[in-house]
Amino acid sequence: MRLLALADQFTQFNDQLARLQPAYAAAQGHSSANSLVSACREAVQAIVEQPMYGGVALTEAAVRIKQLAVLTGQAVRHLADAKELLATAPPPSDTPTRSGDIAHLIELACELTLLAPVAAVDSASTLATEVQRCRPATTTGADALAPAQRAALHATARGHVVIARHQGREAVHSRSNSVHIDTLRALEQAGLVAVEPGSAPPAFGTGPPRDRVRLTLTGAMALTAALDSSHRIQALTAPTARPAHTTAVPAKRR
């Protein structure tokens, strides 16, 4: 749950940096990035304190989050530099250059945390795999979800699902194009996801903002229950392959 919450925090952070004006993004982003560094460190401590054998998988999960803390710390420095430039009044002739420098620093910060939600969810999957390996399997409410719903929850946790609106129509945009609007509406009605209008950046620089789809607390709990093994998650996100039609070859007579 903690790692899924961390992934959601990074998704919101990335949306803010990409959507807000440079002056607000630098000030708001600097504060948010500092909080994310602390959240990463707390998540690492929680992984280390897991009451199970600390094998390679858990070590890798902790290291992945430590790397996020380092990358986010570098983003903090870029945003601090952007804030300092904003606070300094430039000569009139340097205004275009100063604006370009600020935009570049914010862009660098965005790049450093762009893949953070994916890394956090992958670590959550690794941790869940180890928990299931050490404890007997149990039946959970996640078993009531259809594969398409589980896949949609997983994509949402990774920050990959937004809804665009054009001329009264809704279109879901996801990395794998496997999430459908009917699935999202069913999950929303069940209280597993929430749609935040206008909180995601536009697909193009001058386009309208899009709606971010986020997990609710109930949705995060359902996904946590479903993250029982890495191969199970891959099965959820991969397209279903039809079995190949084969014809038995008669055995040769001796």
Disulfide bonds with the S-S distance in Angstrom:
none
